[in-house]
Amino acid sequence: MTEQNNDGIKLTPEQAKARRARNIALGLCIAGLCVLFFAVTIVRLGGAVLQRPM
């Protein structure tokens, strides 16, 4: 079974699988960067910022 895009391009199952793998890898990289930025922000602000009164 082939996947068809709006452009009329038909992907082979191998190409569709490769595209999915790339999308998953990109998603994991973006999520990792978000976690890294959050951690760096907390470190730079100091741990006490999480213990302030509400």
TORBAVEX-460139 format. One record per residue: residue number from 1; residue in one letter; chain; x, y, z of N, C-alpha, C in turn. Coordinates in nm, 4 decimals, always signed. Each point is the difference from the previous one (the first is absolute). Example, Ala and Ser with C-alpha at 12.3 -4.5 7.8 and 13.67 -1.06 7.14 Angstrom:
// TORBAVEX-460139
PT  resi  resn  chain  nc1  nc2  nc3  cac1  cac2  cac3  cc1  cc2  cc3
PT  1  a  A  +1.3190  -0.5690  +0.7800  -0.0890  +0.1190  +0.0000  +0.0900  +0.1200  +0.0000
PT  2  s  A  -0.0350  +0.1050  -0.0720  +0.0820  +0.1190  +0.0060  -0.0770  +0.1090  +0.0730
***
This chain:
// TORBAVEX-460139
PT  resi  resn  chain  nc1  nc2  nc3  cac1  cac2  cac3  cc1  cc2  cc3
PT  1  m  A  +0.0849  -0.1183  +0.0000  -0.0849  +0.1183  +0.0000  +0.0885  +0.1233  +0.0000
PT  2  t  A  -0.0284  +0.0939  -0.0862  +0.0804  +0.1213  -0.0081  -0.0756  +0.1158  +0.0609
PT  3  e  A  +0.0780  +0.0916  +0.0565  -0.0577  +0.1203  +0.0589  +0.0047  +0.1100  -0.1044
PT  4  q  A  -0.1080  +0.0770  -0.0131  -0.0041  +0.1053  -0.1004  -0.0090  +0.1352  +0.0675
PT  5  n  A  +0.0848  +0.0928  -0.0420  -0.0009  +0.1367  +0.0512  -0.0971  +0.0838  -0.0815
PT  6  n  A  -0.0200  +0.1234  +0.0425  -0.0850  +0.0920  -0.0751  +0.0623  +0.0364  -0.1342
PT  7  d  A  +0.1326  -0.0148  -0.0116  +0.0687  +0.0331  -0.1248  -0.0141  -0.1098  -0.1036
PT  8  g  A  -0.0590  -0.1133  +0.0348  -0.0137  -0.1109  -0.0913  +0.1201  -0.0923  +0.0012
PT  9  i  A  +0.0927  +0.0212  +0.0927  +0.1184  -0.0844  +0.0098  -0.0362  -0.1220  +0.0833
PT  10  k  A  +0.0299  -0.1174  -0.0542  -0.0284  -0.1234  +0.0725  +0.1282  -0.0509  +0.0637
PT  11  l  A  -0.0047  -0.0249  +0.1308  +0.1155  -0.0504  +0.0721  -0.0080  -0.1516  +0.0105
PT  12  t  A  +0.1150  -0.0614  -0.0134  +0.0057  -0.1434  +0.0224  -0.0063  -0.0241  +0.1503
PT  13  p  A  -0.0315  -0.1205  +0.0429  -0.0028  -0.0277  +0.1443  +0.1342  +0.0293  +0.0680
PT  14  e  A  +0.1101  -0.0232  -0.0708  +0.1317  +0.0288  +0.0575  +0.0191  +0.1497  +0.0205
PT  15  q  A  -0.0456  +0.0797  -0.0981  +0.0119  +0.1451  +0.0118  -0.0895  +0.0534  +0.1114
PT  16  a  A  -0.1203  -0.0535  +0.0118  -0.0907  +0.0429  +0.1054  +0.0581  -0.0345  +0.1372
PT  17  k  A  +0.0611  -0.1176  +0.0101  +0.0614  -0.0408  +0.1261  +0.1185  +0.0907  +0.0336
PT  18  a  A  +0.0803  +0.0340  -0.0989  +0.1139  +0.0895  +0.0215  -0.0469  +0.1390  +0.0411
PT  19  r  A  -0.1086  +0.0465  -0.0624  -0.0536  +0.1320  +0.0353  -0.0492  +0.0006  +0.1448
PT  20  r  A  -0.0692  -0.1055  +0.0379  -0.0501  -0.0095  +0.1382  +0.1158  -0.0025  +0.0994
PT  21  a  A  +0.1051  -0.0747  -0.0325  +0.1171  -0.0068  +0.0881  +0.0657  +0.1376  +0.0142
PT  22  r  A  +0.0101  +0.0731  -0.1101  +0.0566  +0.1361  +0.0059  -0.0870  +0.0915  +0.0831
PT  23  n  A  -0.1321  -0.0094  -0.0155  -0.0911  +0.0844  +0.0773  +0.0109  -0.0295  +0.1492
PT  24  i  A  +0.0106  -0.1266  +0.0344  +0.0148  -0.0375  +0.1407  +0.1320  +0.0530  +0.0546
PT  25  a  A  +0.1072  -0.0138  -0.0774  +0.1311  +0.0494  +0.0439  -0.0027  +0.1514  +0.0191
PT  26  l  A  -0.0617  +0.0716  -0.0916  -0.0104  +0.1459  +0.0142  -0.0824  +0.0379  +0.1225
PT  27  g  A  -0.1083  -0.0705  +0.0229  -0.0830  +0.0276  +0.1171  +0.0762  -0.0225  +0.1296
PT  28  l  A  +0.0778  -0.1080  +0.0049  +0.0799  -0.0272  +0.1203  +0.1077  +0.1056  +0.0196
PT  29  c  A  +0.0612  +0.0455  -0.1079  +0.1009  +0.1059  +0.0104  -0.0606  +0.1301  +0.0511
PT  30  i  A  -0.1154  +0.0358  -0.0503  -0.0668  +0.1229  +0.0447  -0.0400  -0.0109  +0.1460
PT  31  a  A  -0.0537  -0.1152  +0.0402  -0.0366  -0.0202  +0.1401  +0.1241  +0.0052  +0.0893
PT  32  g  A  +0.1106  -0.0589  -0.0453  +0.1242  +0.0042  +0.0762  +0.0509  +0.1415  +0.0168
PT  33  l  A  -0.0088  +0.0803  -0.1058  +0.0418  +0.1398  +0.0107  -0.0873  +0.0768  +0.0978
PT  34  c  A  -0.1297  -0.0259  +0.0005  -0.0903  +0.0661  +0.0953  +0.0390  -0.0339  +0.1434
PT  35  v  A  +0.0272  -0.1271  +0.0246  +0.0421  -0.0424  +0.1344  +0.1329  +0.0656  +0.0369
PT  36  l  A  +0.0933  +0.0035  -0.0941  +0.1299  +0.0625  +0.0250  -0.0156  +0.1483  +0.0321
PT  37  f  A  -0.0792  +0.0725  -0.0782  -0.0211  +0.1425  +0.0255  -0.0660  +0.0223  +0.1354
PT  38  f  A  -0.0966  -0.0848  +0.0354  -0.0656  +0.0122  +0.1291  +0.1013  -0.0209  +0.1124
PT  39  a  A  +0.0825  -0.1047  -0.0120  +0.0988  -0.0304  +0.1036  +0.1015  +0.1131  +0.0140
PT  40  v  A  +0.0470  +0.0535  -0.1122  +0.0963  +0.1105  +0.0050  -0.0637  +0.1227  +0.0642
PT  41  t  A  -0.1253  +0.0265  -0.0305  -0.0695  +0.1138  +0.0597  -0.0112  -0.0166  +0.1507
PT  42  i  A  -0.0378  -0.1180  +0.0464  -0.0125  -0.0243  +0.1434  +0.1360  +0.0135  +0.0685
PT  43  v  A  +0.1050  -0.0518  -0.0626  +0.1337  +0.0099  +0.0587  +0.0437  +0.1459  +0.0089
PT  44  r  A  -0.0257  +0.0768  -0.1049  +0.0419  +0.1409  +0.0004  -0.0814  +0.0826  +0.0990
PT  45  l  A  -0.1280  -0.0295  +0.0153  -0.0824  +0.0742  +0.0953  +0.0277  -0.0444  +0.1434
PT  46  g  A  +0.0438  -0.1213  +0.0168  +0.0263  -0.0536  +0.1329  -0.1156  -0.0880  +0.0439
PT  47  g  A  +0.0319  -0.0963  +0.0830  -0.1007  -0.0940  +0.0458  -0.1055  +0.0623  +0.0887
PT  48  a  A  +0.0308  +0.1114  +0.0652  -0.0941  +0.0622  +0.0931  -0.1216  +0.0586  -0.0723
PT  49  v  A  +0.0078  +0.0187  -0.1315  -0.1121  +0.0568  -0.0732  -0.1216  -0.0954  +0.0060
PT  50  l  A  +0.0245  -0.1293  +0.0185  -0.1109  -0.0951  +0.0089  -0.0613  -0.0025  +0.1401
PT  51  q  A  +0.0645  +0.0600  +0.0990  -0.0482  -0.0051  +0.1383  -0.0549  +0.1326  +0.0482
PT  52  r  A  -0.0302  +0.0905  -0.0889  -0.0531  +0.1303  +0.0402  -0.1467  -0.0145  +0.0402
PT  53  p  A  -0.0490  +0.0884  +0.0870  -0.1399  -0.0073  +0.0410  -0.0939  +0.0343  -0.1150
PT  54  m  A  -0.1136  -0.0625  -0.0011  -0.0959  +0.0221  -0.1071  -0.0899  +0.1119  +0.0342
***
